[in-house]
Amino acid sequence: MAFGKYRYSNIIGEKGTNWNIEIWKDGFTGGGDNPTEFKMQGEGFEITWNGQGSDRSPTFLGSECNINFFIENNADEAFVYDSLASGFQSYYVRIYKGTVTNDNIWWFGWVQPSFDTIENLPYPYVYKLVATDSIGYINQLKPFTFSSETEKNASNSITSELLLSFQDGTYTDINIGGSTSGNSNPAPDNYKWLRTSANWWRDGDESLYNNANPLSAYRISKGAFSNPTQFDEEGNVVPGGNPLDFKLGDVIKGVSRLFGLKGYLAEGKYNFIQPNELLDNSTGSLRTYNYSSIATGTTVENINTAIIINTSDNPILGGSTFTYDPPLESVTLKHSQGASNFSLSEGINIEGSGLIAGFLAANTGVHTMHFVFHNNIRVTKSDFSFNSNHDVFSNTYRNSCDLTIKLSNGTNNYYLQSNGTNQLVWTLNNSTALTLGLKRGYAVSQSDAINDPSIMPSIIDVSNNADWDSYDSWPCKRTPYLLGNQSQPIAADTYLFRTNLRFTAEIQEAPISGTVTIGTSTSNDYFQRTIGQASIVDPINDPTPISNKTECVEFSFIPSEENNGQSVDSEITYRATQSDVKAYDTKDLGSIAIGQRMAGEDAFSQSSNRLYSIQKDLGANVYAPVTEGFRKGNSGGYQTILQLVVEEYLLTQVRPLQILQADVQSADISPLKVLKYKLNPTDLDFKYYQFLGGTFKAQSEIMSGEWCQIDNISPNISTEGPGSAVFSLNQDTNFEETTQGSISSIKTQNTNYISLDDYGVIDTAITAGGTIDKFEIDGTTTGRIYDNQKLRLSYPDGSNSVVITSRSELAKGATQILIDSFTSDIDFPIGSMVSALKSDLTNVKAENVLDVRTAHYHHSSADSDYYIPISGASVAEGSSLSTSDYQLMFTVPYNGFVKSIVNYNSHTASKQSQLTFHKAGSSTNIGDTITTGTYTTEFAVDCPSNWTFTKGDVISIGRVDTSQVHGTSMSIVLQYNTQPATP
């Protein structure tokens, strides 16, 4: 194909950009350098990147360009009908920012002759000509077929044989770039249209750092994204299943997940970058590698992506808002080659049941079982026959749990049994169910391996601390319990005996394929001793429980990394968990076919095992699975690449993720740009925001979209997956997770591990019957607390909790928490914890949606009352609130209040200002008047608590200054409660 320049147009943006638009046609030779001009209407063109929706997942943001083509004669209309009749790849669009040179190309793509509408109107009318970047729509392409098993298993360079494959029709028919003559692609001839930036390196490739492109240094096989090939006993391929079919969209998605890449067409190049390279990066600098074709090689370029938001060159227009996505507790990603692992959901009760946990396949190798359950037995206190001044305590009862785990195919039943080591073996018994005898608590014998911490190190504790006043030890807990040296226990009608049952064991390879069921039969034996002093422990009756539940915290079978990759059909979950901020949300990044090869495979194997591994080039056309770990940059430890993926994703959402929804007007805006933004002029540091999606309008040069804040913090992130640890440190499991693949036995006070996620502990005891309106915190609070937020006060172990309400917003680091007046029915000791009430978190989020109204005007009079143009629709203030002065009013969409006001003016005279709040176009003040201190150009004030409004109110802000205020720019922050009213 040879294309000629067929039509062109031009539009000048409001920020001065000279936009040149070209339409090229296949086989056209008549235009030369003087094609026919066409006109555009309105914004000229708009480009939408379809990632809007606060999704940071590794993916490609497809883009679509809509050109407002002004049809005014027969030639224009003939072009429209020809673009529809000619089909795909008959026309393409190039857009240049500035003069028409390769260095200035900004966007390009094929015209899409589908779903277009032509109005049935006489001239003139507007036709919306649609073009797309094509890669964003790759999932719509039909599957391609490998020519053979050899091609399916071939090793491919990520850059030259995958990403650059879009340059021609080898697999895709997309033909984006790579032409050397004839302008046969949307990208110009010999133009480097592909740009990559990655910074993850294999252990052993230190010399390549900053000297090579990781996406060119490592390889994968496209065949991993096709259905597995099945072989019979003689090694012949079994027909059926379409094992040679694959979709290139799945391959690109897999590569993006494998390296945590975000892709988009921006500033004239298809960009595939690792977003976290922009963390702690004040200039937004990226080291990039640019390509035009496989043959021409690469050029290295360092680019700066940051733009500073200000009121002149790059303003945020009125009406921007901040919303918040909740922090993430963990992120998971599965490496899937089938399914032999399974798990139970948290909270499921298995007491007395034979609950189906999943399916386990035969000959799938050794597995690791994580067993963490809580047995909760509730007993009426009066049913005990106590001796005088005696009671039952946490360390004077023993829990016995008969655990049954059965594997059955309907004919044979196998049960897990101990063999005296840390391995449990499958034992055949078709007549009697076999059990594992778990025991915890008082005077437990450790003669059985399953109750011996030296054999099962993850047990941590079998019995509580024997000291008579050790109320806070594990694994057994009676609540309420005796606090310290008090002479009386806390009164209660019932006792809850909670026992932590946990261990980790290696599970023998399954002898059959079948269904796994699990159940327990659990009871307590109770003993009594004297209250308030050390004494002999005596037997006591065992009352019938009110309730008895054994509830799941964690139960999973995970294939061991030592399993042979050729025989194991398995799914391995990689997880990163943070403990800095209390969070309940998790992010599942889905599954990926490519990961690190299974240990034990021949490093030079060319078998299908290599199919599912990231690979390295050993030279002489030998490509081996990577067994070494990866790391970011040139420092730090190494870990499996998929573990690095989940850790890097979690890194930027340890805190609530701030989403900026705004209109940014700039001659330099694009999806590649990182916004450097100070909400208040007095802020010391910039905040940084990364593009999520939106629409760019050419004439106004406005990007209407969403950006997420990218924080540089150093959270405590623990990891789980092959090549790393299995458990995380949390209040339920109390397991310490490391990144070195080992599980360390830890023993910690209950207070320590429960308080990890709380705001703080009190340093002054609360006496029953006393009334307080604040908590004194030991140290400082660990996070922000909001006005009217529901808080939870509890004992150091989490029991005896009550709900109280905050009466003031407090930043992280406060020494007090202010609360509504509260009278306690019981004593709370020093060390009691204050935490967020989980069920109220949606209210907290909903009550803190910010809307920043910006106002810009020029007021030349002193001591004259006027009203601020809060609507953002004008730059003219006004002296009255008549109905025609709509620019001075704003209709609020939710209940809320005016939070703060920040001002800058260019006039430097010393002055004071007064601010007033108004509703419904009335000059009557609502609430208190704000009087600023003396200032010259800047002030920032918090607004009175009585500047509140109700959904639908029309609000205005009045002002009077003791001196003229030229060149005024104001930010007025409104805070909304978007939570629906309670029915």
N, C-alpha and C positions, 0 to 999 in steps of 0.2 A: 504494500500500500504506500502511496505517496499522497500527502495532504497539502493543500494550498490554503493560504489565508483568505477567507471568504467574506467575512463581515467584521467590523470593528466599531467600538464606541469608547467614549471617554466621560468621566465624571470627576469633579473636584470635590473632595470631602471638606467638611466644616473645619477640620484641623489642618487643611492645606494640602492633603495628599492628592496627587495626580494619579487616578486609577485608570488604567488602560485595559480594555476588555477585547479579546479576540475570539472569533469563532472560525475554526478550521474545518474544511470539508475534504473528504476522501476523493481523490482524482481531480480536484479543482486546480486549474492552471491559469485562469484568466485574471486573477487579482494582482498577482505580483506583490509589490510593496505598497500598492494603493487599492486595498479592498474597499468594498462598499460600506459606507458608514450606516449605522442604525442608531435610533434614539432609545433612551430608557426613561422610565417614569419613576417618581418617588425616590426611594433609596437607591435606585439603580440596580444593585444586586444585594442579596443577603445570603450568608453562608451559615448553616446550622451544623454544629457538632453534637451528636445525639447522645452524649453521656450525662445529660442533666439528670439529677436525682441522687446526688451525694454518694455515688458508687465509686470506690477507689480500686476496685478489683483490677488485676492485670488484664487488659483487653485493648482492642483497637476502637477508637471513637470514629465511626464513620461520619463523613461530612457530605452535605448536599448543598449545591449552589442554585439559587433561584434568581434568574435574570428577568427583570421587568421590561420585556421587549415591547416597544411601542410600535404597533402595526398601523401604518398610515397609507399603504399603497399595495398594489398587486404584487410587487417584487417581495415585499416583506411577508405577505401572506403565503406566497409560493414557497418561500424558505421554510415557513412553519410546517406546511403540509409535506414538504420533502423530508424534513427532519423526522416526521412521524412515519412516512412511508419507507424510508431507506433502512430502518432497523438500527440495531446497535453498532457502534464503532464506525458510524458514517460521519459524525461530527464530534469535535471536542472543543473545550473552552480553555483558554489561558487568560489569567488575570495577572497584570503587572502592577506593582506598587512603584510608580515613577515611570521613567522612560522604559521602552521595550528593549530590555537586555536580559540575558540569562540571570544575571546577578539580582535582578529585581522581580523575578517571577514569584508570585505570592500564593497562587492556587491554580490547579489544573484538574481536568477530569472529563470523562466521556459524557456527551449528551445522552440522556435516557429517554427514548421515545416510548414511554409507557405511562399510563395513568394521567396523561395530559388532557387539559380541557381547553377547547377553543370556543370563545363566545360567539354566538350567532348574532353578530352586530355589524352594522356598517362601519367603515373606517371613520375615525381612528378608534382603536381599542388596544388593551394591554394583554399580551400573552406571556404567561409565566414559563419561561424556558428552563428546564431542569437538567442539571448535570451532577454527577456524583464522583467521589474519589475512587469508587469501585472496590477497593479493599474492604471498606466498611460493609459491603454487601456480598462478600465472598461466600457466606454461608448459604446463599441462595443457589450457588452453582451445584450442578449435579456431581455425584461422586466420580472420581477418576479410577482407573484400574491399572495396577502394576502388570507388567508383561510376564513376570515370573516371580517365584519365591526368591530368586537371587536379587532382583530389583527391590523387592519388598524389604529384604534384610540389608540392603546397601546402606552404608554410612554417608550422611549428608552434612556438609558445612552449613551451619545455621545462617550465615550471611549469604554466601555465594550461591548455595544450592536450594535455599528456602526463601529467604526474603527477596533476593534478587530474581527469583523465578517469576515474579510478576512482570518482568520486563518483556517477556515474549509469551507465546502461546503454548509453551511446553506442557503445562498443566492447566493454566487458568483461563486462557483466552482474554485476559484482562489487558495485557499489553500497555502497561503504564509508562514505561520508559526504557531507555537503553538503545534507542535508535541512533545511528551515526550519520544518516542522510535521509532526505525525503520527509523529515518530520512525521514519521509514521506513528508516533506515540504522543499523548498529551504532554509529556515532559519533552523539552526541546532536545534536539540532537546533541549527543555528547555531554549531556547535562547530568550532574551528580544529584540524582533525585532521592536517593536513600541515605538517611543519616541515622546512626546508632550511637548510643552512649550507655555503656555498662561498666561495672567496676567490681565484679565478683571473680575470684581467682582460685584455682585449684592449688592445694598443697603440693609444692614442688615447682610451681610456675612463677616463683618470685621474680625471676629475671624478666618475665614478660610484662610486669606491672608498668603501666605508662609507656610501654613499647609495642603493644599489640592490642587488638580488639578482642576481648573475651568471646564475643559472638562469632568470631572467625576462628578462634583457637579451639573451640569445643564443637562437638558434632552430635547429631541424633540420627535415628532412622525413622523415616516417615511411616514405615510399616507398623510401628507401635500403635498407630491410630486407626488401624484396620482390625477386623475381627481376627481372633487367633486362628491359626491353621491347625486343623486336627489331623493326626496321623494314626494309621492302624498299627497292628502289632508288627507288621513287616516294614514299617516306615513309609508306606504310601499315603499320599494325601487323601483324606476322606472328603468326598464331594459334598457341596452345600455350604451354607454359611457365608458366602461371598468374602473369603479371607483376603482377596486381592483388591477389594474396593476400599477407597478412603476418600475423605473430603479434606481439601486443602485448608478449609476454614478451621477444622479441628486441629490441624498441624500448627497453624499460626497461633491459635488460642493456647495450645500446649506449650509452644515456645515462650509465649508471653508469661504464662504461669511459672514455667521452669526458671526464668530469670527475673520474674517480677517486673515485666516491661509494660509500659503504657504507650500506646501508639496513636498517632493522629497525623493528618496532613496539615502542616502549618509552615508559614513563611517559605513556601515553595519546595518543601521536602517532606517525604514520608519519614516521620520521626519515630523511632523505637528507643525509649529511654527508661532508665530506672529512676522513678520519681524521688526516691529517698536520697539520691545524689544531691538534691537541692536543700536538704536539711543542713542547718548551720552554714549557709552559703549566701553571704550577704550580697554578692553580685550575681548570684544565679549562674555561676560559671560552670560549664560542662565541657569535658574533653570528648569530642565527637569524631566519628569516622564516616566519611562520605563516599558513596559509590554511584557509578552510572551503569556499569555492567561488570560481568565476571572478568572480561578480558582487560579492562582498563585499570583495575586495581582501585586503591583507596587514597584519599587525602585526609590528613588530620587537621582538625580545626577546633580551636577553643572559642566558645561562644558565651556571651553573657545574656541571661534571660530575665533579669530583674528590671522592673520599672517602678519608680516611686510615685505613689498616689499623692497628688497635690491639687490645689485649686486652680492651677493654670494649665499645665500641659496634659495632665492625666487625672482629671477630677472624677470622683464618684458622684453621680447625679442624685437628686433628691429621691427618697423612697426606698433606699437600700435597707436591708434587714439582716440580722444575724439569727440563725436558728442553730440548734445544737443536736447532734446525734449523740446518743449515750456512749460512755466509755465502754471498751471491750474488755471482758474478763479473759477471753482466750480467742485464738484463731487456729483453725484446723485445716489440713489439706491431706487428702488420701492419695496414696500411690497404689493404684488399683490394677491388678492382673487377674481378677476373679474375686471369689468371696469364700474364705474359710474362717474368717473371724466374725465375731458377733458381740453383742453387749446388751445389758439391761438398762432401761431408763431409770434415772434417779427417782427414788421415792417409792418404787414398786415393793409391795409387801410379799415376801415369799414364805412366811410362817405357815406351816401346815399344808403347803401346796406343792404341786409338781409343775411349776411354771416353765413353759417352753422358752428357752433362752435363744435358740437359733439352730443352725445346721452346721455340722462339722464334717469335712470330707476326709476320707481315708488317705493315707500316704501323703499327707501335707506337712510332715515334719513336726518338730517340737514346737510347742507354743508356750507362751508365758501367761499365766492367769493372775489377774489382779482381783482380789476379793476384799471389799470394804463394805461392811454392813453395820447398821445400828439396830440392836435389839432394845425395844422400849416396852417395859412391863410396868403397868400402873396398878397399884395396890391400895386399898383403903387402909389408912393408918390404924384405925380402931380394930382391924382384924388381927393385928399382932397381939400376942400375949406377953407383953414386956414385964420383966422384973422391975421393981421400984427403981426410978431414976435411971432407966436403961433405954437404949434406942438402937436402931439399925443405921449404919453409916456407909459411906461410899466404899470403905475398905473392909467392911464386914459382911459382904455377901459374895456368893460365887455363882457365876453364870455358866450353864452347860448347854451347848448347842450341838445337836446331831445334824450334820450337814450332809445332804444327799445330792450328788451330781451324777446323773445317769446319761449314758450315750446308748441309743437304741435304734435299730433298723426295723423293729417290729417282730423280729425273730430272736435276736440275741440282745441281751442287756449287759452293758459294761458300766462299772462304777469306779469312780476315782478313789484310790486308797493310798495310804502312806507306805513308802518302802524304807523308811528310816533316814532318808536324805531330804533335800529340798525339792525332790521330784515326786510328783504324784503319778501313779500308774493306773492304767485301765485294767480292771479285774472283772472277768466274766462270772456272772451269777444269774441264772435265769429263774431262780426260785425265791431268793431272799434279797431284799434291798440292803445294800451295804452303805454304811455312813462313815463320815469323818467326825471324830469327837473333839470339838473345839471347847476349851474351857478358859475362862477368864475370871480373875478376882481373887477372893480370899483363899489362901492355902491351896493353890492350884499346883498339881504335880506337872513337871515338865518332862516326864518319862517318854511321852509320845512326841515324835519329831514335829508334828504340826502345832504343838504348844511350846516348842523350844526356840527361844529367840536366837540361840547360837546356830541353829540349823535354818530357821526361817527368820533372817535378820529384820525383815520388814514388819515383824510383829510389834517391835519396839517394846511394849509392855504386856506382860501376862497378868501380873498382879499389881495392885495399887501400892503406894508407899504405906508401910505398916504403922507409921506414927499415928497416935490416936487423934491428933489435931490436923492431919493432912487432908483437908477438905477439898483440895484442888487437884488431886492426882487422878491418873487414868490407869486402866481402861474402863473402870466402873465408876458410875456417877449416880448418886442419889440426890434428887432435888425435891423439896428444899433440903439444905444440909446445914450442919453446924459451922458457924463462922468463927474461926480462930479459937480464942479461949473464952468465948461466951459461955455462960453457965446453962443456957437453955437453947434448944433448937428453935428455929423459926416455925411458928404454928402453921399447920396445913392439914386439910382433911385427907389428902392422898399423898402418896409418895410415887414419884416416877423413877424407876431404876433403868438407866440408860447405859448399855454396854457396847463398847467399840470392838467389833469383831473384824479383824483384818489380817491378811497375810498375802504374800506373793509366792507363787510356786511355779516351777517348771513342770509342764504337762507332757507326758509321753505322747509320741505320735499315735494318732487315732488308728485302731486296728480295723474299723469299719466306718462307712459313711452313715450318718444318722442324725437324729434329732437329739439335742441336749436339753435336759430338764433339770431344774434345781429346786430344792425345798429345804426347809429347816423345821426342827422340833426343839424348842428352847424353853428352859425353866431356870428359876433361881433357887438357891439354898441360902437361907438367911441366918445371921448370927447377931448377937447383941452384946453391947458393953456399956459401962457406966458413962453417963453424960458428964462432960466437962473435965474428965481426968483419965489418965491411963488406968486400964483395968484388964482383968481376964476376959477373954471373949468366950461367950457361952452360946449354946444352940438356942434356937427359938423356932416356933412353928412357921410353916411356909403357907401363907394365905393363898386362896384362889385369886388369880389376877382379875382385875376389872377388864383389862385389855392386854394383849400380847402381840406385838408386831415386830418383824425383822425386816427392816427397810433398806433398800439398796442405796448406797452412796456411789460405789463404782464396782462394776463387775464386767470384765472383758477378757477375751482370749486374743492375744496378739501373736502372729507368727514370729518366731525367733529369727534374727538376722542370719543365724547359721543354717537355716533351711536351704536346701539346694534350689536355686532359682529355676531349674529346669522342671522340677516336679511340683513345686509349690504354686498353687493357684490361689493367690492371697491378696488381701487389701491391708495396707499398713497406714495407720493414721499418725500424722505429724502434728504436734500441738505446741503452741507457745502460750504461756499463761503469765499474767502480771499480777503483782500483789501490792502495788503502790496505791491504787485508787479502788475503792469498793465498786464493783461492777457486776452486772448480772447478764449482760448481753454477750453472745458469742458470734463469731463470723466463720462460716464454713465456706472455704474457697473451692469446694467441690473436689473432684478427683482428677488425677493426671496419670497418663500411662507411662511417662518418662520419669525416672528418678535415678538413684544410684544402684548399681548392680548388687545382687546378693553375694555375700562373702562365700568363698568356696568355689566359685566359678573360675575356670581357667582364664587367666588374664589375657590370653591371646585367642580366646574362643571367637570363632566367626559364626557361632550357632545363634539360634533365635533368642537365647538369653540376652545377648547384647542388644536385642531389639528394644528392650525396656530400660536401657541405661543411657545416661549421658556418657559420651565417648571422648577419647583423646586420640590424637594422631601420633603413632609411634614411628612413622616413616615407612617407606617402601610399601605403601598402600596397606599398611596394617593398622587397624583401628580397634582399640581395646576399651572395654568399659572402665569408667573412672571409679576407683576404689577409695581415693583420697577425699578428704573433706574440702569445703570451700569456705572462703571468708570474704568480707567486704573490704576493699582497699588493701593496704600492705601492713596491717597490724591486727592483733587480736588472734583468738583461737579459731580453729577450723571445725566445721560441722557439716553434716550432710546437706546437700544443696536445698532439699525441700524443707529442712528445718530452718535454713536461712530465709526461705521464702516467707514462712509464717511469722518468724520473728521480726522481719523487716516490715511486714504489713501491720503487725500489732504496735510497732514502735510509735506511730503517729496517732494512735487512738487509745493510748493509755488514759488520757484525760478525755472529757467530753469533746467531741469533734465539732469545732465551730465552722459553720457554713455561712459564707458571705453571699447573699443574693443581691446583686447590684447591677446598675448600668454604668459601665466605665467608658468614658469618652477619651480617646487617645489616638494619636497617629501611629502609635507603636504597639497597640494591643494585638494579641494573637493567643491561641491556645498554649503556645510555648512559653508565654511570659508568666513570671511569678510576680505577684503584687506585693510591694513593700508599703505597708500602710500603718499610719498612726491615727487611731480614732480620735485622740485628743492631742492638740499641739504640744501639751506639756509632758506627754509620755516620753520616757527616756529612750525606749527601744522600739524598733519597728516590729510589727507582726508580718508574717509571710503567708501568702495564700496561693494555692496551686489550682489550676483550672480543672473543673469537673465536666463542664459542658455549657453550651449556650449558642446564641445567634449574633453574628456580626452584621451590621447595617452599614453600607458603604458611604452614602452621602453624609449621614450624621457622624460616622466613624464611632459608633457605639457598640460595645459588646455587652449584650444583656445575658447574664449567665450566673453560674454558681462557681465559687472557689472555696476550697477547704483550707483551713489553717494548717500549716506544717510547723510543728513545734520541735525544737531540738532539746530533748530531755534525755536523761539516762535512767530509765525505769529499771526495776528489778523484774526481769523476764526470765522465767524458767521454761525449760523445753522438754518435749517428750517425743520419742520416736527412735527407730533404730539408729545407733551411733550416738545416742544421747540418753538422758535419764527417762524414767517411766512415770514418776509421780511428781506432783507439785506440792509446794508447801501451802497448806490451807487449814482452816479451822476444823475440818471434818476428818481429813486423812492424816494430817500431821506428818507428811512425808517430805523429805528434802530432796529436791530435784537438782541435778547438776548437769552441766553440758559436757561432761567427760564420759558419759555412759555408765556411771556407777550410781548405786543407790546407797546413800550414807544413812546409817542408823542415827537418829537424833532423839534426844529426850529433852523436852522443854516444858516449862510451866504452862498450864492451860491458859493463863492470862496472856502470855506472850503470843501464842499462835491464834487465839481468838481475836486479839486486838489489832492484828495486822491491818485490817481493812476499816478500822473505826476512826472517828474524828479525834478521839483522845480519851484519857481516863481522868477521873476527878481526883484532886489532891486534898479535898476536905470532905470528911464523912457527912452523910445526911442522916439526921435523926428522925425516927418515926414521929409523926405529929407536927414536925417543924415545917414552916412555910418558907420557900426560897423563890427567887426570880432570876437566878443565874447559877451556872456551874463554874467553879474554879478548876482550871485544867492543869494537870501536871505536865509542864512543858508548854507546847503550843498545838493548836488544831492542825490536822493534816490536810484539810481541804476547805473549800468555801461552803458556808452555810447561808441559806436564804431565809428571808423574812417569811413567816408562816409555814416554814417547812416542819414536817413531823419528824421528831427525833425519838430514838429508843434509848432509854436508860436501863442498864441491866447489871447484874452481878458480874464479877470478873470471868465467870465461866459461861456467861450468856443467859443464865436463868433469871427468873423473877423480873422480867422486863416490864416496863410501863412506857406509855407513849406520852410525850410532852411536845409543846409547840414552841419553836423559835419566835422571838419577837423582834429580831433585827437581823439584817444581812451582815455577815462577817466574812472578811477575806481569810484565806489560809494564813496560819501563824498567829491567830488570836490566843490570848491567855484566859479568856472567859467566853462562855456561851450564854447569851441573854435569852431567857425563856419567859413564857407567860407564867404567872404565879402558880406554884405547884406545892401541894401538901402531900407528903409521902405517908403511906400506911405502914411502911416497914423501914428499918434501917438500911442504908446503902453504905458499905464500907469504902474507905480509900481504895482506889484502883477500880471502882465500878466504871463501866464503859458507856460512852455516848456514841451512837452510830445512827446512820440514816435508816428510816423506816422504808423497807423495800417497796411496799405497796403504794407509797406516796411519791415515788420517784417520777412517775409520769406527770403528777401535778407540779412538782418542782420544775421540771423541764418546761411544762406549758406556761408556768407563771413567769418565765424569764426569757421570753422572746423579745428582742430589742428591735426597734425601728428608729433609724437615724434620719431625722428630717434636716435637710440642709437649706440654709437661706443665705442669699447673697444680695447685697444692696448698698446704696450710697446715701447717707443721711448727713445733710450739711448744716443742720440747725442744732443749737444747744437748748436744753431745758424745754423741749417741745415733746409732747406725748405723741407716740405713733405705734403702729402695729407691724410686726415682723411678717414678711411674706413666707409663711410656714408651709404653704402648699407646694412650693418648688416650681410653680407654674409661671413665676414672674420674678424680676429683679427689682420690683418697685415696692417700697414700703407704703403705708397709708396712714392718714390721721384719723380715719373713722372706720367703723365696721358696718358700713351699709351693705345691702345685699349685692350690690354690684362689685364690691371689693372681695371677690371670691378668692383671690390669691393670698389673702390674709387669714384664711380659714382652712381647717383640715378636719375631715370627718373620720373619726377613729373607728377601726373595724372590730375592736375587742375592748373589753374592760381593761383598765390599767391605770397608769399614772405617768406623770412627767418625771423622769429620773434625774436628768442633769442637762446642763447647758454649757457649751464651750464657745468662746468668742475670740475672733481676731479682727482687728481693724488697722488700717495702714496709718491713720492719723495718730501722731505720737504725743499729743497733748495729755497732760495728767488729767484724769477724770474719774467720776463714779457713774454707775448706771443703776437704775431700778427696773426690775422685771415684774410683770403682773400676769395673772392667768385669767382667761375669759372663756365664756361659753355662749353659744347660740347667738353670736353677733352682738352681744351686749357689752357695753363699756364697764359694767359692774365687775369689780374684782372678785375672783373666786379664790379663797384661801389667802395665805400670807403673801406679803410683798417681799421680793428678794432685793436687798441692797448690797451691791458689790463693795469690796474694798477699793481703795484708790489704785488705779492702774493706768498704763499708757496704751498698749496695743492688745493685750490678752487678758482674759479672765476665764475661770472655770468654776462653776458652782453646782452643788447638789440642790435639787428642788425640794420645797417643803413637802411634808407627808400628806398635806391636804390638797395638793395639786393632782387630784384623781379625776377619772372620767369613766363613763359607761359607754358600752358599745352604741354607736350611732351619734354620740355627742359631736357637735361642731365646735372645735377649740381654736383659740387664738392666743398669741403671746404679745403683751404690750411692753413698751420700753420707753424710757426717758433717760437722757444722758446729760451730764453737766458740760459737755463739750461736743462738738461735731465728731461724727464717726465715719470717716471716709473709708471706702473699700472694705466693707464689713463682710465677714464670712462666719456663719454660725452653724453649729451642729446641735440639734435639739434631740435628745435621746428619750424615746417613749418606750415604756416597758409594758408588754401585754400579757394578760392571762388568757391563753387560747383554749384552756380546758373547758369542755362543754359544761353547762350548768347541771347540777345534780337533779335528776327527775324528781 
